[in-house]
Amino acid sequence: MAEAATLSAIEKTTVGVYVTRETPGSDSSDVGIIIEGVVVLQDLGNVALAVAMLFGLFYSLNMRYPSQLHFTFEVIQKLLQIGPAYGRKMMTGYLSSKGIWASEVRVGHMLRTVNQPYHTDRCHGAKNLNPMPYNAEYMGHKLHMDQNEKLVMFGVTHVLAIDGYSSKIVGHSTMPVKNNLLIYQDVYRNSVLQHGIWDQIRVDHGREFFLTLFIQEKLAGLRFNTDRQAYIQSHSTQVSLS
């Protein structure tokens, strides 16, 4: 009886991803794709892979999205292009800029579908934590330079320079993409001309800071405390599940 109901449901499905389980609540024993009432792929392992494969079939077979699920598939398509790292609010705004109007609830649901492990980590407290906390002893001790690329999809990258002791933003610039020369001229050079040279610069391992670090090293003898390293390159974040 159950098998007949399953076959009937498959035959009535235009496009879909199916998941079978041995018992309710157990891990999936099979994940596959249905198109026009036929199981075209199976044993895919997980839903995220099945969704990605489904889009591959759409493109390779030149198929249209089903009318009743058109906007749902449009949302998933954009999420696959951008990736799951953005939250539902950021992603909702991005979709709106592309002419796709979806609620935050729908976007959040699709984010969970596209990358379940990432969502699970977030639910269990995964956070971006700075592995080397600030510990500046005075104004001019450390200058931290970093960039924010959350808006890079719109052609906007923000670069900031912050004094580690006072937390004052002493330099900033906005550019389409990270650029060594612009970061040096607009952020580092302007900060030094206005406030003096810092004893130490702290940046991540990105190549966009190479020119700045080169000049900082050339000017190292003019610093207040010449015993310190002229700069430190460290990883900007680490993932902690606590």
N, C-alpha and C positions, 0 to 999 in steps of 0.2 A: 504493500500500500504506500509506504513512504517512498519507495523507489519510483513508483508510478507518478506520485506527486512531484518528485524532483524532476523527472523527465518532462512532465507537463510544464513546469515552471521554466525549464531551460528553453523549451520550444517557443514559449511566449516572450522570451527575452530578446530585445533587439540588440542591445549592447550592454555588457556587464562583466564584472569580475566576481567570481564565485569563490567561496571558502567553505571547505568541508571539514568537519571535526568528528572524531570518534565518539566523544561525549560532549555535552554542553559545558563550556568553560575550559575545555582542554585545548592544547596547542593544535593549530590547523594541520590536518594530514594532507591536504591538497589545496592549491590555489591555482586558478586558471581563468581563462577569458572566454566569453561567449559572444558570438556575433551572428545575428540573424538566426537564432535558435540552434546554433551549432557550437560545440566546444572546440575551439580552434587551437588553444594552447592549454597545457596543464602542467602540473608539477613545477610551478614557478617559485615556490618557496615562501614568498611573502607578498603582501598586498602592494607595497611600494614598487616592487619589481613588476608586478602584474600591470599596474597603472602605467608605468613607463613603457612596457611592451605594447599596451593597448594604443598608446599614442603613436608608437612606431608603426602599428598596423594601419592606423588612420592615415598616416602620411604615405606609406608604401602602397596602399590600396586606393589612395585618393578618395577617401570616404568623407562625407559630411558628418558633423556632429548631429546626433538625434535632436530634433526640435525641442522636445521636452527637457533635455539635459544640456542644451546648447551653452547656457551661461555657466553651468557647473563645470563643463569641460574647458571653457575659456579660462576660468579661474585656475583650474589645475594646471593648464598649459603654462600660464604665467608663473605659477609657483615653481614648476619644473625648470623654467628658464632662469629664474633668479636664485632659487635655492631656498631652504627653510630657515636660514639664519635670521631673517627679519621677523619681527613680531607681527601679530595680526593687524595692529593699527598702521604700522609702516607699510605693510603689504596692501592694505585696503586703500591707502592713499595712492600707492603706485598703480594699482589696478584702475583707480578712478582717472589717473592721468592718461591711461591708455584707452579710455572710453568704456571700461568694464565696471559696471556698478554692482558691487556685491556687499552684503552686510558683513560686519566683523565676525558674526557668528559663523557664517558660511566659510569665510576665509580661515578662521580658526580651525574649523572642522577639516578643511582641506590640508592645512599645515600638518595636522595630526596624521592624516592619511598618507601624505607624500613622504614624510620622514618620521616614522613612529619612534625609533630610538632617540632622536633629538628631543621629541616631545616628552618621552618618558624621563630623560635626564632633567629636563626643565621642571617637571612635576616633582622630582625628588631633590630639588634644591641646587641644581647645577648653576653656578654663577661664574662670571668673569671676575677674577680677583687679581690684583696686582701682586706679583710674587716678590717685589722689592718695595715695601712701603716707603713713603717719604720720610726722610729724617734729616732735614736741613737745619743747620745750627744758626744761620744768620742770613739776612738779605744779601744775595750775591753768592751764596754757597753753591746752590744747584739750580740749573735752568733745565726744566723738563720740556721737551718738544715732542709733540705727537700730532696725529692727524685723525680726522673723523671722516670716514668714507661711506657713511650710511646713505648719503645722497649722491653717490658717484653715478648711479643709474640716470640721474638728471644732469650729469655733467658738472657736479659741484663737489669739491673736496676742500674741507676746512683744515688748516694747519695752525696750531697754537703754540705759543711759548709761555710757560708759566713759571714764576719764581717759586721754588720749592718751600721757602720759609713763609712767605706772606700769602701764597696762593694767588698772587696778583697776575692777571694776564698782561704780559709786557709786550707781546707781539702776536700778530695774527695775519692771516691772508687766506683768500678764497681763490681757487684755481680750478680749471676743468679736470686736470689730472695732476698727480704728484710730480713736481718739477724741481730738480736740484737747484737751479739758478734762482727761481722765484722764492723758494724756501729760504735760501741764503740771503737774498736781497731784502725781501719784504718782512721776514720774520726775525732771523738771527741778527743780521746787520743793523736793522732799525732798533732792535732791542739793545744791542751793545752801544750804539751811538747815543741812545737816550739815558741808559742806566749804567753803563760801564760793562766790563767783561766779567763774566761769571767764572768762579773757580772750576766749576765742573758742569758739563752738559750731559744730560741723560736722554737717550733716544733708544728706539728699538733697532732691530737688525736690518731695517729697510735701506735700500740703496739711495733713497731720495735725500738722505742726510749726509752723504759722503762729502759734498763740497763744504758744508757747514763744519763738519768734523775736521776737515783738512785745515780750514782757516783757524779754528779753535786751537788746533795743535801748533800752528805757526805763531799764534799769539800767546802761547802758554807762559812764556817768561814775563808777561805783563800782568799776570793774575795776582791777587792778594795773597793767596796761599799756593805757592808753587809746588808744595809737597804732594798735593792731591793729583789724582789722575785727571787729565784734561777733559776726558769724556768717558762715559760708560755706555755700552750697548747691552741692553737686556731685553728679555722677552717681556712684552707689555702685559700679557695676561696668562693666567693658568686656569684650568678647570678644576673646581673642587666640588665634590659631592658630599655635603655635610648635612 
